[in-house]
């Protein structure tokens, strides 16, 4: 399954519509998922991840005016669907766009990198537990170079980073 929300194109920001590409059938099919009420709003450069096989998280991005640091969750097990704006405890990452994130199987979401309003790259990261609404900064053990075009993949205990250096 592939999930898309928001984005930007030649005409500007896309709506906050949620689209799902269902790959479980012989012929893949797009579905628009209706979520009533307020939600993350139109944005681009945000992180979207499924945490704990249940919570669809939207973090940060840019609303066309500035980088964001907000955190939204959609509980995919609860119907009707409803976006909830979370107010995590702790010191979270700064407002950013183009960050990368990986969800571990234990419900931990690692958020890393991104760019600020001046397009300066972040080299730090944060950790968010979807169900616990707790956010914390990851302390750097050693100075890392800022990186562009990064991706990460997590398994239960390890996060692997794949980067293109500037």
HUJORA-V749023 format. One record per pair of residues at least 4 apart in sequence whose ideal C-beta (glycine too) atoms are under 8 Angstrom apart, sorted by sequence separation. I is the first residue (numbers start at 1). J is the second residue. If there is no record, write none. Layout:
i=I j=J
i=I j=J
//
This chain:
i=8 j=12
i=25 j=29
i=35 j=39
i=50 j=54
i=51 j=55
i=62 j=66
i=78 j=82
i=88 j=92
i=103 j=107
i=104 j=108
i=115 j=119
i=116 j=120
i=129 j=133
i=140 j=144
i=154 j=158
i=8 j=13
i=9 j=14
i=23 j=28
i=50 j=55
i=51 j=56
i=62 j=67
i=63 j=68
i=76 j=81
i=103 j=108
i=104 j=109
i=115 j=120
i=129 j=134
i=154 j=159
i=7 j=13
i=8 j=14
i=22 j=28
i=40 j=46
i=50 j=56
i=51 j=57
i=61 j=67
i=62 j=68
i=75 j=81
i=93 j=99
i=103 j=109
i=104 j=110
i=115 j=121
i=116 j=122
i=128 j=134
i=153 j=159
i=154 j=160
i=6 j=13
i=7 j=14
i=21 j=28
i=22 j=29
i=49 j=56
i=50 j=57
i=60 j=67
i=61 j=68
i=74 j=81
i=75 j=82
i=102 j=109
i=103 j=110
i=114 j=121
i=115 j=122
i=128 j=135
i=152 j=159
i=153 j=160
i=6 j=14
i=21 j=29
i=22 j=30
i=48 j=56
i=49 j=57
i=60 j=68
i=74 j=82
i=101 j=109
i=102 j=110
i=113 j=121
i=114 j=122
i=127 j=135
i=152 j=160
i=6 j=15
i=21 j=30
i=22 j=31
i=48 j=57
i=60 j=69
i=74 j=83
i=75 j=84
i=101 j=110
i=113 j=122
i=126 j=135
i=127 j=136
i=152 j=161
i=153 j=162
i=6 j=16
i=20 j=30
i=21 j=31
i=47 j=57
i=48 j=58
i=49 j=59
i=60 j=70
i=73 j=83
i=74 j=84
i=101 j=111
i=113 j=123
i=126 j=136
i=127 j=137
i=151 j=161
i=152 j=162
i=5 j=16
i=19 j=30
i=20 j=31
i=47 j=58
i=48 j=59
i=59 j=70
i=72 j=83
i=73 j=84
i=100 j=111
i=101 j=112
i=126 j=137
i=127 j=138
i=150 j=161
i=151 j=162
i=5 j=17
i=19 j=31
i=46 j=58
i=47 j=59
i=59 j=71
i=72 j=84
i=99 j=111
i=100 j=112
i=112 j=124
i=113 j=125
i=125 j=137
i=126 j=138
i=150 j=162
i=151 j=163
i=5 j=18
i=19 j=32
i=20 j=33
i=46 j=59
i=47 j=60
i=58 j=71
i=59 j=72
i=72 j=85
i=73 j=86
i=99 j=112
i=100 j=113
i=112 j=125
i=124 j=137
i=125 j=138
i=150 j=163
i=4 j=18
i=5 j=19
i=18 j=32
i=19 j=33
i=46 j=60
i=47 j=61
i=57 j=71
i=58 j=72
i=71 j=85
i=72 j=86
i=99 j=113
i=100 j=114
i=111 j=125
i=124 j=138
i=149 j=163
i=150 j=164
i=3 j=18
i=4 j=19
i=17 j=32
i=18 j=33
i=43 j=58
i=45 j=60
i=46 j=61
i=57 j=72
i=58 j=73
i=70 j=85
i=71 j=86
i=98 j=113
i=99 j=114
i=110 j=125
i=111 j=126
i=148 j=163
i=149 j=164
i=3 j=19
i=4 j=20
i=45 j=61
i=46 j=62
i=57 j=73
i=58 j=74
i=71 j=87
i=98 j=114
i=110 j=126
i=111 j=127
i=124 j=140
i=147 j=163
i=148 j=164
i=3 j=20
i=4 j=21
i=18 j=35
i=44 j=61
i=45 j=62
i=56 j=73
i=71 j=88
i=96 j=113
i=97 j=114
i=98 j=115
i=110 j=127
i=111 j=128
i=123 j=140
i=147 j=164
i=148 j=165
i=2 j=20
i=3 j=21
i=40 j=58
i=43 j=61
i=44 j=62
i=55 j=73
i=56 j=74
i=93 j=111
i=96 j=114
i=97 j=115
i=109 j=127
i=147 j=165
i=148 j=166
i=1 j=20
i=2 j=21
i=43 j=62
i=55 j=74
i=96 j=115
i=108 j=127
i=109 j=128
i=147 j=166
i=1 j=21
i=43 j=63
i=44 j=64
i=55 j=75
i=56 j=76
i=96 j=116
i=108 j=128
i=109 j=129
i=145 j=165
i=146 j=166
i=1 j=22
i=2 j=23
i=40 j=61
i=42 j=63
i=43 j=64
i=54 j=75
i=55 j=76
i=71 j=92
i=93 j=114
i=95 j=116
i=108 j=129
i=109 j=130
i=123 j=144
i=145 j=166
i=1 j=23
i=41 j=63
i=42 j=64
i=45 j=67
i=46 j=68
i=54 j=76
i=94 j=116
i=95 j=117
i=107 j=129
i=123 j=145
i=1 j=24
i=16 j=39
i=54 j=77
i=69 j=92
i=99 j=122
i=107 j=130
i=123 j=146
i=16 j=40
i=69 j=93
i=107 j=131
i=122 j=146
i=123 j=147
i=16 j=41
i=43 j=68
i=69 j=94
i=107 j=132
i=121 j=146
i=16 j=42
i=50 j=76
i=69 j=95
i=96 j=122
i=112 j=138
i=120 j=146
i=121 j=147
i=15 j=42
i=16 j=43
i=68 j=95
i=69 j=96
i=121 j=148
i=14 j=42
i=67 j=95
i=94 j=122
i=110 j=138
i=13 j=42
i=66 j=95
i=67 j=96
i=68 j=97
i=93 j=122
i=13 j=43
i=14 j=44
i=40 j=70
i=67 j=97
i=13 j=44
i=93 j=124
i=40 j=72
i=93 j=125
i=39 j=72
i=60 j=93
i=93 j=126
i=113 j=146
i=6 j=40
i=92 j=126
i=113 j=147
i=5 j=40
i=6 j=41
i=60 j=95
i=62 j=97
i=6 j=42
i=8 j=44
i=60 j=96
i=61 j=97
i=92 j=128
i=6 j=43
i=7 j=44
i=8 j=45
i=60 j=97
i=113 j=150
i=6 j=44
i=112 j=150
i=35 j=74
i=60 j=99
i=6 j=46
i=59 j=99
i=88 j=128
i=112 j=152
i=5 j=46
i=59 j=101
i=93 j=135
i=110 j=152
i=5 j=48
i=40 j=83
i=92 j=135
i=36 j=80
i=39 j=83
i=57 j=101
i=89 j=133
i=90 j=134
i=91 j=135
i=92 j=136
i=93 j=137
i=110 j=154
i=3 j=48
i=36 j=81
i=37 j=82
i=38 j=83
i=88 j=133
i=89 j=134
i=90 j=135
i=91 j=136
i=92 j=137
i=121 j=166
i=35 j=81
i=36 j=82
i=37 j=83
i=57 j=103
i=87 j=133
i=88 j=134
i=89 j=135
i=90 j=136
i=91 j=137
i=108 j=154
i=3 j=50
i=34 j=81
i=35 j=82
i=38 j=85
i=67 j=114
i=86 j=133
i=88 j=135
i=90 j=137
i=33 j=81
i=35 j=83
i=67 j=115
i=67 j=116
i=110 j=159
i=112 j=161
i=13 j=63
i=67 j=117
i=100 j=150
i=102 j=152
i=104 j=154
i=105 j=155
i=106 j=156
i=13 j=64
i=46 j=97
i=52 j=103
i=60 j=111
i=66 j=117
i=100 j=151
i=101 j=152
i=102 j=153
i=103 j=154
i=104 j=155
i=105 j=156
i=6 j=58
i=12 j=64
i=45 j=97
i=47 j=99
i=49 j=101
i=51 j=103
i=53 j=105
i=57 j=109
i=59 j=111
i=100 j=152
i=102 j=154
i=104 j=156
i=3 j=56
i=5 j=58
i=44 j=97
i=45 j=98
i=47 j=100
i=49 j=102
i=50 j=103
i=104 j=157
i=47 j=101
i=49 j=103
i=52 j=106
i=60 j=114
i=6 j=61
i=52 j=107
i=104 j=159
i=8 j=64
i=18 j=74
i=51 j=107
i=51 j=108
i=71 j=128
i=73 j=130
i=102 j=159
i=51 j=109
i=49 j=109
i=47 j=111
i=71 j=135
i=59 j=128
i=45 j=115
i=57 j=128
i=57 j=130
i=55 j=130
i=54 j=130
i=55 j=131
i=51 j=128
i=54 j=131
i=51 j=129
i=52 j=130
i=51 j=130
i=52 j=131
i=51 j=131
//
